[in-house]
């Protein structure tokens, strides 16, 4: 492709490389979690609730990058499986806070170790400084794309 032609050179496109990295991370996490009967979205939900108990369906959906409807279906299944519990009455408004059960916390312990191992493998060729620089760059990308034009 010449410089005068419109388009993106995939070999040097940061966006394309980010998508490849995201796909590789997703595949590696899925390979570790699937034998435990856990999806990446379920893991995300468990991790979010561990770190921020009482989150609403909408907050969990945003944190796990899924629709509210998908999160509601997921939470119903996780509640049925005894992994989470939701209040029967809202604290305020219509929000039903969700919390991990002991069974959900135990499952999270097992799956977190698997996810941590995948992340450690992903970072294994980077120095601590390179890892910090990578986090800074990704945060800058997010800020830039989240800002109104």
C-alpha positions as CSV (number, residue, x, y, z in Angstrom):
1,X,0.0,0.0,0.0
2,X,1.4,3.4,-0.9
3,X,1.2,6.4,1.3
4,X,-1.3,8.0,-1.0
5,X,-3.8,5.2,-0.8
6,X,-6.4,5.3,2.0
7,X,-6.5,2.5,4.5
8,X,-4.6,1.0,7.3
9,X,-1.4,-1.1,7.2
10,X,-2.3,-4.0,9.4
11,X,1.3,-4.9,10.3
12,X,1.8,-1.5,11.9
13,X,-1.7,-0.6,13.0
14,X,-1.8,-0.2,16.8
15,X,-5.6,-0.8,16.7
16,X,-5.2,-4.1,14.8
17,X,-2.4,-5.2,17.1
18,X,-4.5,-4.4,20.2
19,X,-7.4,-6.5,18.7
20,X,-5.0,-9.4,18.1
21,X,-3.7,-9.1,21.7
22,X,-7.2,-9.0,23.0
23,X,-8.2,-12.1,21.0
24,X,-5.1,-14.0,22.1
25,X,-5.8,-13.1,25.8
26,X,-9.4,-14.1,25.4
27,X,-8.5,-17.5,23.9
28,X,-5.9,-18.2,26.6
29,X,-8.3,-17.3,29.4
30,X,-11.1,-19.3,27.8
31,X,-8.8,-22.3,27.5
32,X,-8.0,-22.1,31.3
33,X,-11.6,-21.4,32.5
34,X,-13.6,-23.7,30.3
35,X,-12.5,-26.9,32.1
36,X,-13.7,-25.3,35.3
37,X,-17.1,-24.6,33.7
38,X,-16.7,-20.8,33.9
39,X,-16.9,-18.3,31.1
40,X,-14.9,-15.1,31.0
41,X,-18.0,-13.1,31.6
42,X,-18.8,-15.1,34.7
43,X,-15.2,-14.7,35.9
44,X,-15.5,-10.9,35.3
45,X,-18.7,-10.8,37.3
46,X,-17.2,-12.8,40.2
47,X,-14.1,-10.6,40.3
48,X,-16.1,-7.4,40.1
49,X,-18.3,-8.5,43.0
50,X,-15.3,-9.6,45.0
51,X,-13.7,-6.1,44.7
52,X,-17.0,-4.1,44.8
53,X,-19.7,-5.9,46.7
54,X,-23.2,-4.7,46.1
55,X,-22.9,-3.7,42.5
56,X,-26.1,-3.4,40.5
57,X,-26.9,-5.3,37.3
58,X,-26.1,-2.2,35.2
59,X,-22.8,-1.6,37.0
60,X,-21.8,-5.3,36.5
61,X,-22.8,-5.1,32.8
62,X,-20.6,-2.1,32.2
63,X,-17.7,-3.6,34.1
64,X,-18.0,-6.9,32.2
65,X,-18.6,-5.2,28.8
66,X,-22.0,-6.9,28.2
67,X,-25.5,-5.7,27.9
68,X,-27.8,-5.3,30.9
69,X,-30.0,-8.0,29.5
70,X,-27.1,-10.4,29.1
71,X,-25.9,-9.6,32.7
72,X,-29.4,-10.2,34.1
73,X,-29.5,-13.6,32.5
74,X,-26.0,-14.4,33.7
75,X,-26.9,-13.3,37.3
76,X,-30.1,-15.4,37.3
77,X,-28.0,-18.4,36.4
78,X,-25.3,-17.6,38.9
79,X,-27.9,-17.1,41.6
80,X,-29.5,-20.4,40.7
81,X,-26.1,-22.1,41.0
82,X,-25.5,-20.5,44.4
83,X,-22.6,-18.3,43.3
84,X,-24.2,-14.9,44.0
85,X,-27.1,-13.6,46.0
86,X,-29.3,-10.6,45.2
87,X,-31.4,-8.6,47.5
88,X,-35.1,-9.2,47.2
89,X,-35.9,-5.6,48.0
90,X,-33.9,-2.6,46.6
91,X,-31.9,-0.4,49.0
92,X,-33.0,2.6,47.1
93,X,-34.8,3.1,43.9
94,X,-35.0,-0.1,41.8
95,X,-31.4,-1.2,42.2
96,X,-30.9,-4.8,43.5
97,X,-27.4,-5.1,44.9
98,X,-25.6,-8.4,44.2
99,X,-23.0,-10.1,46.4
100,X,-20.8,-13.2,46.2
101,X,-21.8,-16.2,48.3
102,X,-19.2,-18.4,50.0
103,X,-19.5,-20.8,47.1
104,X,-18.9,-18.0,44.6
105,X,-15.9,-16.7,46.6
106,X,-14.4,-20.2,46.6
107,X,-14.9,-20.6,42.8
108,X,-13.3,-17.2,42.3
109,X,-10.2,-18.3,44.2
110,X,-9.8,-21.2,41.9
111,X,-10.4,-19.3,38.7
112,X,-8.4,-16.2,39.7
113,X,-5.3,-18.4,40.0
114,X,-5.8,-19.5,36.4
115,X,-6.4,-16.0,35.1
116,X,-3.3,-14.7,37.0
117,X,-1.2,-17.5,35.3
118,X,-2.4,-16.3,31.9
119,X,-1.6,-12.7,32.6
120,X,1.8,-13.7,34.0
121,X,2.5,-15.6,30.8
122,X,1.4,-12.6,28.7
123,X,3.8,-10.3,30.6
124,X,6.7,-12.8,30.9
125,X,8.8,-11.2,28.2
126,X,8.5,-7.7,29.6
127,X,10.5,-6.0,32.3
128,X,8.7,-4.3,35.2
129,X,9.4,-0.9,33.6
130,X,8.0,-2.2,30.2
131,X,4.9,-3.5,32.0
132,X,4.4,-0.1,33.7
133,X,4.9,1.7,30.4
134,X,2.4,-0.6,28.7
135,X,-0.2,0.1,31.4
136,X,0.4,3.9,31.0
137,X,0.0,3.6,27.2
138,X,-3.2,1.6,27.4
139,X,-4.6,4.1,29.9
140,X,-3.7,7.0,27.6
141,X,-5.5,5.2,24.7
142,X,-8.6,4.8,26.8
143,X,-8.6,8.4,27.9
144,X,-8.1,9.6,24.3
145,X,-10.9,7.5,23.0
146,X,-13.2,8.3,25.9
147,X,-12.9,12.1,25.5
148,X,-15.4,13.9,23.4
149,X,-14.0,15.2,20.1
